Amino acid sequence: MKHTNLKQFLALQQALAVERQRVQARLAEINRVLGDGHAVTAPASGPRKFSAATKAKMAAAQRARWAKRGAKADSAAATAPKKKRRFSAAGRAAIIAATKARWAKVNAQKAKSGGK
C-alpha cells in the first residue's frame, strides 16, 4: 500500500514538473512578444543603496535643515526674554490678609468643635 502511494506521488510530482516547464515556456513567449520591460519583478529586499553623489546631496540637504533650525533658535535667543511679572506690595498684602482670615476661620472652627 505504501508503494502505491509513493508511486502516485512520484507520478504527480513528475506531471507537475512538466506542467511548470510548459507554463514557463508560455510566459517566456509572452515576455518575448510584449518585451521584457513589462515583466513584473519582485521588490528588492534589504536596505536601499544610494550612489555617493546622492548621499552627498542628502547630507547637504540635512545640514541645510539643521542650519535653518539653528538660525530660528538663535533668533529666538537674541530677543530679550520677557520681564518676570511680580505682585505689587498692595496685592501681596491683600493675599496675605485673605490667607490669615481663612486660617483664622479654620482655627475658630477647630476651637468650637473641641480641637478635632
C-alpha positions in Angstrom: 0.0 0.0 0.0 2.8 2.4 0.8 4.5 1.7 -2.5 1.3 2.7 -4.4 1.1 6.0 -2.6 4.8 6.6 -3.3 4.3 5.7 -7.0 1.3 8.0 -7.2 3.3 10.8 -5.5 6.2 10.5 -7.9 3.9 10.4 -10.9 2.1 13.5 -9.7 5.4 15.3 -9.0 6.7 14.5 -12.5 3.4 15.7 -14.0 3.7 19.0 -12.1 7.3 19.5 -13.2 6.2 19.0 -16.8 3.4 21.5 -16.3 5.7 24.0 -14.7 8.1 23.8 -17.7 5.1 24.3 -20.1 3.9 27.4 -18.2 7.4 28.9 -18.0 7.8 28.4 -21.8 4.5 30.1 -22.4 5.5 33.0 -20.1 8.8 33.4 -21.9 6.9 33.6 -25.2 4.6 36.2 -23.8 7.5 38.3 -22.5 9.3 38.0 -25.8 6.2 39.4 -27.6 5.5 42.1 -25.1 9.1 42.9 -24.3 10.9 42.4 -21.0 10.1 46.0 -19.8 6.5 44.8 -18.9 7.7 41.9 -16.8 6.8 42.2 -13.1 9.8 42.0 -10.8 9.8 41.4 -7.1 10.8 44.3 -5.0 14.4 44.3 -3.8 14.8 43.3 -0.2 17.3 44.9 2.2 18.5 48.5 2.6 18.3 50.8 -0.3 21.6 51.6 -2.0 22.4 55.2 -2.9 25.3 56.5 -5.1 28.0 58.6 -3.5 26.6 61.7 -5.3 23.1 61.1 -3.9 24.4 60.6 -0.4 26.3 63.9 -0.7 23.1 65.7 -1.8 21.1 64.1 1.1 23.8 65.1 3.6 23.9 68.7 2.3 20.1 69.0 2.5 20.2 67.7 6.0 22.9 70.2 7.0 20.8 73.0 5.5 17.7 71.8 7.5 19.8 71.8 10.7 21.3 75.2 9.9 17.8 76.7 9.3 16.6 75.2 12.6 19.6 76.6 14.4 19.0 80.0 12.9 15.5 80.0 14.3 16.8 79.1 17.8 19.5 81.8 17.6 17.0 84.5 16.6 14.7 83.5 19.5 17.7 83.6 21.9 18.6 87.1 20.6 15.3 88.6 21.6 15.1 89.8 25.1 13.3 87.5 27.5 10.0 88.8 29.0 10.3 90.5 32.3 9.2 88.5 35.2 5.8 89.6 36.5 5.7 90.5 40.2 3.0 91.3 42.7 2.7 94.8 43.8 3.1 95.4 47.5 -0.7 96.1 47.9 -1.5 92.9 46.0 0.8 90.8 48.2 -0.6 92.4 51.3 -4.2 91.6 50.2 -3.3 87.9 49.6 -1.6 87.7 53.0 -4.6 89.2 54.7 -7.0 86.8 52.9 -4.9 83.8 53.9 -4.7 84.9 57.5 -8.5 85.4 57.5 -9.0 81.9 56.1 -6.7 80.3 58.7 -8.4 82.3 61.5 -11.8 80.9 60.3 -10.4 77.3 60.2 -8.8 77.7 63.7 -12.1 79.1 65.1 -14.0 76.1 63.7 -11.5 73.7 65.4 -11.7 75.5 68.7 -15.5 75.4 68.5 -15.6 71.7 67.8 -13.2 70.8 70.5 -9.9 70.7 68.7 -10.6 68.0 66.1 
